[in-house]
């Protein structure tokens, strides 16, 4: 089984890993662990320590937390493999044998949320543009200019995206990142799922700067172009933390779109095991999500395509399929609707596992748009809905950076202004409702007047 091993080496080694200007290796921080085949190609990642702002349990993600990367606080992750025959004993014994081993966690396979069913597209991207009230957003100066919009997927083809949109796109190659072993130039990957996500995000935010993070192009043996390892996402989030920290404090704007998730408990430790990912707020990746939110980034995840009416064939969780970071309280979990406002049958229903009230919102999907998956194929799945919503968030960030409107405040605003689709204000199909850009504009105008 592939695992992430959390270590607490000497403070000078922690500092070296946390410093983006240094290049620490797995051999530097782990000189061998009994029964573990360490992955020397994986670059160690510093994990911040959660510290309650007002006291309380640091692993309760529903309270204000600070995240410390100080050498005396942070820990370090390395990646490795433990034989299935020795898994139980090694996971139990290693933290007792080695005082520097903090914990051992699942490194599950992650995959995109692809199409489901053969239904033709319902409308096209111009319908989505109209429903997103894009002219109204742009009239308010909300077009994504100056906003970094990271697409974590299987790579972007910027030229194809520009052709389909009929306008130039901005690709930030300097701030893009690829997992070790992944070759290719940012913005020049094969036209595929990631290109679809980039196109859909730019419908509302055409002037955002795309940050290409092909996290699903893992070189994992036996992998495909549509799945990767959670450890690569951990590294990607560490990179994005550096991107965010490099932005001026008064104008931080980073939106992170994730159209992927874990589909099966087969690659995870059981629920209740300390190394579990799906239900465990203490898993390092879930802590990374919370830390990036606290630093000022907006994190969005697709709710997944495990809806009861039309589940993806890989869906193997027997119930509550919105798992791990896709159900994180500090992230927006996005379900899918068609242009008529009806939930598509493959959109996963809640409750979520890390927090029950998931999905948060629904956005548009199953429309003709990027043509990235072939002529006539719709931009579909919650894979399309998540970047559509991410584009709206990026548009808002044009004039409302994180120091003016925190990620938590923006999440609350989006939920409050959503078009309710039930009689109770929240339900496990639509969440708080459908994103309502016109309502968002009105709320922002009121907020600006009250602050004047």
C-alpha positions as a Python dict, from the first residue, in 0.01 Angstrom:
ca = {
    (1, 'X'): (0, 0, 0),
    (2, 'X'): (123, 349, -81),
    (3, 'X'): (143, 571, 226),
    (4, 'X'): (239, 918, 340),
    (5, 'X'): (470, 920, 641),
    (6, 'X'): (464, 1223, 867),
    (7, 'X'): (800, 1291, 1033),
    (8, 'X'): (930, 1546, 1278),
    (9, 'X'): (1307, 1561, 1212),
    (10, 'X'): (1542, 1821, 1359),
    (11, 'X'): (1427, 2184, 1329),
    (12, 'X'): (1701, 2268, 1079),
    (13, 'X'): (1574, 1996, 844),
    (14, 'X'): (1214, 2113, 886),
    (15, 'X'): (1327, 2466, 802),
    (16, 'X'): (1508, 2342, 491),
    (17, 'X'): (1197, 2161, 365),
    (18, 'X'): (972, 2461, 435),
    (19, 'X'): (1206, 2704, 255),
    (20, 'X'): (1115, 2718, -118),
    (21, 'X'): (1470, 2836, -187),
    (22, 'X'): (1623, 2510, -64),
    (23, 'X'): (1603, 2159, -208),
    (24, 'X'): (1578, 1897, 66),
    (25, 'X'): (1544, 1533, -42),
    (26, 'X'): (1379, 1228, 111),
    (27, 'X'): (1726, 1097, 200),
    (28, 'X'): (1795, 1419, 390),
    (29, 'X'): (1497, 1381, 622),
    (30, 'X'): (1454, 1001, 642),
    (31, 'X'): (1758, 774, 654),
    (32, 'X'): (1548, 463, 602),
    (33, 'X'): (1245, 327, 783),
    (34, 'X'): (1205, -43, 871),
    (35, 'X'): (980, -221, 622),
    (36, 'X'): (916, 93, 416),
    (37, 'X'): (1031, 144, 58),
    (38, 'X'): (1075, 519, 43),
    (39, 'X'): (1007, 706, -282),
    (40, 'X'): (1322, 908, -348),
    (41, 'X'): (1155, 1094, -637),
    (42, 'X'): (902, 1254, -403),
    (43, 'X'): (1011, 1595, -275),
    (44, 'X'): (942, 1622, 101),
    (45, 'X'): (661, 1858, 193),
    (46, 'X'): (634, 2071, 506),
    (47, 'X'): (297, 2040, 681),
    (48, 'X'): (193, 2334, 899),
    (49, 'X'): (82, 2268, 1255),
    (50, 'X'): (-277, 2374, 1326),
    (51, 'X'): (-302, 2598, 1631),
    (52, 'X'): (-643, 2704, 1766),
    (53, 'X'): (-684, 3081, 1752),
    (54, 'X'): (-909, 3085, 2056),
    (55, 'X'): (-828, 2757, 2228),
    (56, 'X'): (-990, 2421, 2175),
    (57, 'X'): (-923, 2112, 1963),
    (58, 'X'): (-674, 2181, 1680),
    (59, 'X'): (-830, 1903, 1470),
    (60, 'X'): (-1179, 2053, 1476),
    (61, 'X'): (-1192, 2219, 1135),
    (62, 'X'): (-1501, 2424, 1219),
    (63, 'X'): (-1320, 2674, 1442),
    (64, 'X'): (-1070, 2950, 1359),
    (65, 'X'): (-720, 2809, 1329),
    (66, 'X'): (-376, 2947, 1265),
    (67, 'X'): (-120, 2733, 1080),
    (68, 'X'): (245, 2751, 1178),
    (69, 'X'): (531, 2657, 945),
    (70, 'X'): (790, 2751, 1206),
    (71, 'X'): (1070, 2495, 1233),
    (72, 'X'): (971, 2399, 1587),
    (73, 'X'): (606, 2344, 1488),
    (74, 'X'): (585, 2202, 1136),
    (75, 'X'): (632, 1840, 1031),
    (76, 'X'): (750, 1680, 708),
    (77, 'X'): (585, 1432, 472),
    (78, 'X'): (763, 1168, 267),
    (79, 'X'): (608, 903, 44),
    (80, 'X'): (663, 530, 39),
    (81, 'X'): (521, 181, 8),
    (82, 'X'): (455, -80, 276),
    (83, 'X'): (395, -441, 181),
    (84, 'X'): (34, -542, 233),
    (85, 'X'): (161, -840, 433),
    (86, 'X'): (334, -608, 681),
    (87, 'X'): (94, -316, 668),
    (88, 'X'): (-81, -362, 1001),
    (89, 'X'): (237, -426, 1199),
    (90, 'X'): (439, -146, 1039),
    (91, 'X'): (167, 113, 1082),
    (92, 'X'): (138, 20, 1448),
    (93, 'X'): (507, -25, 1530),
    (94, 'X'): (683, 250, 1338),
    (95, 'X'): (562, 543, 1551),
    (96, 'X'): (672, 350, 1860),
    (97, 'X'): (1013, 247, 1724),
    (98, 'X'): (1100, 582, 1571),
    (99, 'X'): (1032, 890, 1780),
    (100, 'X'): (1049, 1106, 1467),
    (101, 'X'): (754, 924, 1307),
    (102, 'X'): (436, 1117, 1385),
    (103, 'X'): (193, 911, 1180),
    (104, 'X'): (131, 703, 869),
    (105, 'X'): (-154, 801, 638),
    (106, 'X'): (-327, 669, 328),
    (107, 'X'): (-209, 796, -10),
    (108, 'X'): (-519, 699, -211),
    (109, 'X'): (-560, 704, -584),
    (110, 'X'): (-748, 1014, -697),
    (111, 'X'): (-932, 1054, -1025),
    (112, 'X'): (-1130, 1307, -1220),
    (113, 'X'): (-1509, 1320, -1217),
    (114, 'X'): (-1577, 1230, -1583),
    (115, 'X'): (-1891, 1202, -1791),
    (116, 'X'): (-2186, 985, -1701),
    (117, 'X'): (-2450, 873, -1946),
    (118, 'X'): (-2489, 948, -2314),
    (119, 'X'): (-2734, 1236, -2303),
    (120, 'X'): (-2658, 1516, -2550),
    (121, 'X'): (-2562, 1863, -2429),
    (122, 'X'): (-2831, 2086, -2282),
    (123, 'X'): (-2757, 2430, -2426),
    (124, 'X'): (-2413, 2575, -2479),
    (125, 'X'): (-2159, 2788, -2297),
    (126, 'X'): (-2324, 3109, -2410),
    (127, 'X'): (-2632, 2998, -2214),
    (128, 'X'): (-2406, 2951, -1913),
    (129, 'X'): (-2252, 3294, -1977),
    (130, 'X'): (-2601, 3444, -1968),
    (131, 'X'): (-2703, 3252, -1655),
    (132, 'X'): (-2383, 3362, -1483),
    (133, 'X'): (-2479, 3724, -1553),
    (134, 'X'): (-2136, 3778, -1708),
    (135, 'X'): (-2210, 4123, -1862),
    (136, 'X'): (-2327, 4241, -1520),
    (137, 'X'): (-2014, 4104, -1354),
    (138, 'X'): (-1790, 4275, -1607),
    (139, 'X'): (-1981, 4604, -1569),
    (140, 'X'): (-1873, 4593, -1204),
    (141, 'X'): (-1512, 4532, -1307),
    (142, 'X'): (-1534, 4165, -1205),
    (143, 'X'): (-1359, 3978, -1488),
    (144, 'X'): (-1075, 3793, -1312),
    (145, 'X'): (-798, 4036, -1411),
    (146, 'X'): (-498, 3991, -1183),
    (147, 'X'): (-643, 3678, -1017),
    (148, 'X'): (-446, 3352, -1014),
    (149, 'X'): (-679, 3063, -1103),
    (150, 'X'): (-516, 2724, -1043),
    (151, 'X'): (-660, 2425, -1229),
    (152, 'X'): (-551, 2099, -1065),
    (153, 'X'): (-622, 1833, -1324),
    (154, 'X'): (-440, 1657, -1611),
    (155, 'X'): (-300, 1966, -1780),
    (156, 'X'): (-425, 2258, -1986),
    (157, 'X'): (-397, 2324, -2358),
    (158, 'X'): (-415, 2703, -2367),
    (159, 'X'): (-422, 2730, -2748),
    (160, 'X'): (-731, 2506, -2774),
    (161, 'X'): (-899, 2697, -2491),
    (162, 'X'): (-836, 3028, -2667),
    (163, 'X'): (-972, 2898, -2999),
    (164, 'X'): (-1293, 2772, -2841),
    (165, 'X'): (-1347, 3093, -2643),
    (166, 'X'): (-1259, 3311, -2939),
    (167, 'X'): (-1022, 3526, -2733),
    (168, 'X'): (-673, 3518, -2585),
    (169, 'X'): (-614, 3349, -2251),
    (170, 'X'): (-344, 3422, -1993),
    (171, 'X'): (-130, 3127, -1882),
    (172, 'X'): (102, 3186, -1588),
    (173, 'X'): (381, 2942, -1665),
    (174, 'X'): (606, 3076, -1388),
    (175, 'X'): (360, 2986, -1113),
    (176, 'X'): (250, 2656, -1272),
    (177, 'X'): (384, 2328, -1130),
    (178, 'X'): (405, 1961, -1226),
    (179, 'X'): (460, 1651, -1010),
    (180, 'X'): (807, 1495, -1032),
    (181, 'X'): (840, 1278, -1341),
    (182, 'X'): (568, 1459, -1537),
    (183, 'X'): (711, 1606, -1855),
    (184, 'X'): (549, 1878, -2059),
    (185, 'X'): (522, 2253, -2079),
    (186, 'X'): (254, 2443, -1883),
    (187, 'X'): (-36, 2526, -2111),
    (188, 'X'): (75, 2281, -2380),
    (189, 'X'): (-59, 1948, -2256),
    (190, 'X'): (-288, 1726, -2461),
    (191, 'X'): (-642, 1852, -2503),
    (192, 'X'): (-837, 1664, -2237),
    (193, 'X'): (-1024, 1696, -1909),
    (194, 'X'): (-800, 1973, -1771),
    (195, 'X'): (-857, 2185, -2082),
    (196, 'X'): (-1232, 2149, -2031),
    (197, 'X'): (-1195, 2271, -1672),
    (198, 'X'): (-984, 2571, -1779),
    (199, 'X'): (-1237, 2668, -2047),
    (200, 'X'): (-1529, 2647, -1805),
    (201, 'X'): (-1351, 2858, -1541),
    (202, 'X'): (-1287, 3134, -1795),
    (203, 'X'): (-1655, 3175, -1888),
    (204, 'X'): (-1708, 3411, -1594),
    (205, 'X'): (-1345, 3520, -1546),
    (206, 'X'): (-1191, 3554, -1895),
    (207, 'X'): (-899, 3767, -1776),
    (208, 'X'): (-788, 3542, -1490),
    (209, 'X'): (-435, 3402, -1504),
    (210, 'X'): (-443, 3024, -1539),
    (211, 'X'): (-199, 2830, -1321),
    (212, 'X'): (-153, 2484, -1472),
    (213, 'X'): (-115, 2206, -1211),
    (214, 'X'): (-135, 1863, -1387),
    (215, 'X'): (-167, 1675, -1060),
    (216, 'X'): (-350, 1381, -1221),
    (217, 'X'): (-60, 1303, -1457),
    (218, 'X'): (104, 1086, -1195),
    (219, 'X'): (384, 856, -1301),
    (220, 'X'): (245, 596, -1062),
    (221, 'X'): (302, 248, -1209),
    (222, 'X'): (-19, 124, -1364),
    (223, 'X'): (-179, 467, -1363),
    (224, 'X'): (-365, 638, -1643),
    (225, 'X'): (-400, 994, -1762),
    (226, 'X'): (-709, 1030, -1547),
    (227, 'X'): (-576, 946, -1201),
    (228, 'X'): (-290, 1030, -969),
    (229, 'X'): (-195, 1009, -604),
    (230, 'X'): (-309, 1226, -317),
    (231, 'X'): (55, 1285, -225),
    (232, 'X'): (97, 1480, -550),
    (233, 'X'): (-193, 1700, -445),
    (234, 'X'): (-21, 1756, -110),
    (235, 'X'): (285, 1881, -298),
    (236, 'X'): (70, 2095, -525),
    (237, 'X'): (-97, 2263, -229),
    (238, 'X'): (243, 2329, -72),
    (239, 'X'): (348, 2498, -398),
    (240, 'X'): (29, 2704, -403),
    (241, 'X'): (95, 2816, -46),
    (242, 'X'): (425, 2960, -171),
    (243, 'X'): (243, 3127, -463),
    (244, 'X'): (-1, 3286, -220),
    (245, 'X'): (267, 3397, 26),
    (246, 'X'): (454, 3568, -259),
    (247, 'X'): (152, 3787, -341),
    (248, 'X'): (126, 4130, -175),
    (249, 'X'): (-69, 4097, 150),
    (250, 'X'): (-321, 4361, 41),
    (251, 'X'): (-413, 4199, -290),
    (252, 'X'): (-401, 3823, -241),
    (253, 'X'): (-624, 3641, -487),
    (254, 'X'): (-582, 3268, -554),
    (255, 'X'): (-868, 3041, -660),
    (256, 'X'): (-803, 2665, -665),
    (257, 'X'): (-1030, 2446, -879),
    (258, 'X'): (-1027, 2068, -815),
    (259, 'X'): (-1238, 1840, -1035),
    (260, 'X'): (-1119, 1515, -880),
    (261, 'X'): (-1158, 1302, -571),
    (262, 'X'): (-1127, 958, -416),
    (263, 'X'): (-1381, 705, -542),
    (264, 'X'): (-1303, 389, -349),
    (265, 'X'): (-1221, 287, 10),
    (266, 'X'): (-994, 18, -139),
    (267, 'X'): (-698, 259, -144),
    (268, 'X'): (-768, 403, 202),
    (269, 'X'): (-728, 289, 560),
    (270, 'X'): (-1060, 194, 725),
    (271, 'X'): (-1276, 465, 877),
    (272, 'X'): (-1157, 517, 1235),
    (273, 'X'): (-797, 424, 1156),
    (274, 'X'): (-562, 718, 1232),
    (275, 'X'): (-422, 697, 878),
    (276, 'X'): (-761, 721, 709),
    (277, 'X'): (-825, 999, 453),
    (278, 'X'): (-1199, 987, 372),
    (279, 'X'): (-1329, 1074, 721),
    (280, 'X'): (-1021, 1209, 893),
    (281, 'X'): (-974, 1582, 952),
    (282, 'X'): (-618, 1510, 1071),
    (283, 'X'): (-501, 1364, 739),
    (284, 'X'): (-216, 1587, 614),
    (285, 'X'): (-397, 1680, 292),
    (286, 'X'): (-706, 1790, 482),
    (287, 'X'): (-480, 2004, 701),
    (288, 'X'): (-319, 2150, 388),
    (289, 'X'): (-663, 2252, 259),
    (290, 'X'): (-743, 2427, 586),
    (291, 'X'): (-404, 2597, 591),
    (292, 'X'): (-440, 2729, 235),
    (293, 'X'): (-784, 2865, 319),
    (294, 'X'): (-647, 3038, 627),
    (295, 'X'): (-372, 3196, 418),
    (296, 'X'): (-633, 3351, 187),
    (297, 'X'): (-704, 3106, -99),
    (298, 'X'): (-1048, 2999, -221),
    (299, 'X'): (-1058, 2621, -260),
    (300, 'X'): (-1332, 2448, -462),
    (301, 'X'): (-1391, 2078, -519),
    (302, 'X'): (-1633, 1890, -741),
    (303, 'X'): (-1890, 1705, -531),
    (304, 'X'): (-1836, 1399, -751),
    (305, 'X'): (-2041, 1190, -991),
    (306, 'X'): (-2185, 933, -753),
    (307, 'X'): (-2546, 1052, -758),
    (308, 'X'): (-2800, 780, -691),
    (309, 'X'): (-2971, 808, -1031),
    (310, 'X'): (-2659, 777, -1245),
    (311, 'X'): (-2339, 694, -1053),
    (312, 'X'): (-2001, 670, -1218),
    (313, 'X'): (-1891, 308, -1248),
    (314, 'X'): (-1596, 362, -1013),
    (315, 'X'): (-1810, 479, -720),
    (316, 'X'): (-1738, 225, -446),
    (317, 'X'): (-1832, 403, -124),
    (318, 'X'): (-2158, 232, -20),
    (319, 'X'): (-2299, 560, 115),
    (320, 'X'): (-2199, 926, 165),
    (321, 'X'): (-1974, 947, -144),
    (322, 'X'): (-1857, 1309, -85),
    (323, 'X'): (-1539, 1217, 99),
    (324, 'X'): (-1217, 1372, 226),
    (325, 'X'): (-1134, 1722, 102),
    (326, 'X'): (-1438, 1721, -130),
    (327, 'X'): (-1641, 1750, 193),
    (328, 'X'): (-1403, 1987, 373),
    (329, 'X'): (-1574, 2266, 572),
    (330, 'X'): (-1315, 2516, 445),
    (331, 'X'): (-1378, 2431, 79),
    (332, 'X'): (-1676, 2481, -149),
    (333, 'X'): (-1818, 2148, -269),
    (334, 'X'): (-1997, 2198, -602),
    (335, 'X'): (-2281, 1988, -738),
    (336, 'X'): (-2415, 1997, -1093),
    (337, 'X'): (-2732, 2133, -1257),
    (338, 'X'): (-2830, 2175, -1620),
    (339, 'X'): (-2918, 2512, -1773),
    (340, 'X'): (-3279, 2461, -1665),
    (341, 'X'): (-3177, 2448, -1301),
    (342, 'X'): (-3239, 2075, -1254),
    (343, 'X'): (-2986, 1862, -1068),
    (344, 'X'): (-2817, 1618, -1305),
    (345, 'X'): (-2856, 1256, -1202),
    (346, 'X'): (-2486, 1189, -1152),
    (347, 'X'): (-2427, 1478, -910),
    (348, 'X'): (-2336, 1333, -569),
    (349, 'X'): (-2576, 1391, -282),
    (350, 'X'): (-2473, 1457, 76),
    (351, 'X'): (-2424, 1432, 362),
    (352, 'X'): (-2049, 1476, 334),
    (353, 'X'): (-1803, 1292, 552),
    (354, 'X'): (-1585, 1569, 701),
    (355, 'X'): (-1888, 1795, 738),
    (356, 'X'): (-2246, 1692, 674),
    (357, 'X'): (-2376, 1997, 483),
    (358, 'X'): (-2236, 1911, 142),
    (359, 'X'): (-2257, 1995, -142),
    (360, 'X'): (-2248, 2368, -68),
    (361, 'X'): (-2382, 2492, -401),
    (362, 'X'): (-2468, 2385, -753),
    (363, 'X'): (-2335, 2529, -1078),
    (364, 'X'): (-2397, 2458, -1446),
    (365, 'X'): (-2283, 2150, -1634),
    (366, 'X'): (-2365, 1925, -1931),
    (367, 'X'): (-2348, 2202, -2191),
    (368, 'X'): (-2167, 2234, -2522),
    (369, 'X'): (-1848, 2428, -2463),
    (370, 'X'): (-1481, 2336, -2479),
    (371, 'X'): (-1512, 2034, -2713),
    (372, 'X'): (-1210, 1908, -2520),
    (373, 'X'): (-1350, 1557, -2490),
    (374, 'X'): (-1438, 1531, -2858),
    (375, 'X'): (-1666, 1708, -3107),
    (376, 'X'): (-2021, 1715, -2979),
    (377, 'X'): (-1927, 1595, -2630),
    (378, 'X'): (-2065, 1814, -2351),
    (379, 'X'): (-1865, 1975, -2075),
    (380, 'X'): (-2015, 1749, -1816),
    (381, 'X'): (-2000, 1602, -1469),
    (382, 'X'): (-1942, 1798, -1154),
    (383, 'X'): (-1599, 1831, -1318),
    (384, 'X'): (-1749, 2113, -1525),
    (385, 'X'): (-1966, 2256, -1248),
    (386, 'X'): (-1670, 2313, -1012),
    (387, 'X'): (-1465, 2531, -1251),
    (388, 'X'): (-1778, 2721, -1358),
    (389, 'X'): (-1821, 2815, -991),
    (390, 'X'): (-1446, 2878, -957),
    (391, 'X'): (-1470, 3127, -1242),
    (392, 'X'): (-1741, 3318, -1055),
    (393, 'X'): (-1521, 3325, -744),
    (394, 'X'): (-1225, 3447, -952),
    (395, 'X'): (-1443, 3722, -1099),
    (396, 'X'): (-1536, 3840, -748),
    (397, 'X'): (-1170, 3838, -643),
    (398, 'X'): (-1087, 4096, -914),
    (399, 'X'): (-1204, 4376, -683),
    (400, 'X'): (-1240, 4186, -357),
    (401, 'X'): (-904, 4030, -251),
    (402, 'X'): (-879, 3811, 56),
    (403, 'X'): (-792, 4094, 295),
    (404, 'X'): (-1113, 4273, 195),
    (405, 'X'): (-1335, 3962, 185),
    (406, 'X'): (-1195, 3650, 348),
    (407, 'X'): (-1254, 3305, 196),
    (408, 'X'): (-1493, 3225, 481),
    (409, 'X'): (-1688, 3548, 421),
    (410, 'X'): (-1709, 3478, 49),
    (411, 'X'): (-1834, 3122, 111),
    (412, 'X'): (-2104, 3261, 341),
    (413, 'X'): (-2202, 3523, 83),
    (414, 'X'): (-2232, 3265, -195),
    (415, 'X'): (-2447, 3039, 24),
    (416, 'X'): (-2665, 3327, 140),
    (417, 'X'): (-2731, 3457, -211),
    (418, 'X'): (-2784, 3115, -376),
    (419, 'X'): (-3114, 3046, -547),
    (420, 'X'): (-3285, 2807, -308),
    (421, 'X'): (-3420, 2487, -464),
    (422, 'X'): (-3596, 2348, -158),
    (423, 'X'): (-3834, 2457, 116),
    (424, 'X'): (-3584, 2422, 398),
    (425, 'X'): (-3292, 2637, 282),
    (426, 'X'): (-3051, 2346, 252),
    (427, 'X'): (-3084, 1997, 113),
    (428, 'X'): (-2840, 1723, 24),
    (429, 'X'): (-2910, 1747, -349),
    (430, 'X'): (-2868, 2118, -422),
    (431, 'X'): (-2691, 2230, -106),
    (432, 'X'): (-2784, 2593, -38),
    (433, 'X'): (-2896, 2629, -399),
    (434, 'X'): (-2774, 2747, -739),
    (435, 'X'): (-2504, 3013, -766),
    (436, 'X'): (-2668, 3351, -824),
    (437, 'X'): (-2422, 3608, -965),
    (438, 'X'): (-2682, 3885, -969),
    (439, 'X'): (-2744, 3827, -599),
    (440, 'X'): (-2368, 3824, -539),
    (441, 'X'): (-2330, 4162, -713),
    (442, 'X'): (-2608, 4314, -503),
    (443, 'X'): (-2456, 4180, -181),
    (444, 'X'): (-2112, 4316, -273),
    (445, 'X'): (-2258, 4657, -354),
    (446, 'X'): (-2424, 4667, -13),
    (447, 'X'): (-2102, 4561, 155),
    (448, 'X'): (-1908, 4833, -25),
    (449, 'X'): (-2160, 5099, 79),
    (450, 'X'): (-2154, 4988, 442),
    (451, 'X'): (-1773, 5005, 445),
    (452, 'X'): (-1761, 5353, 290),
}
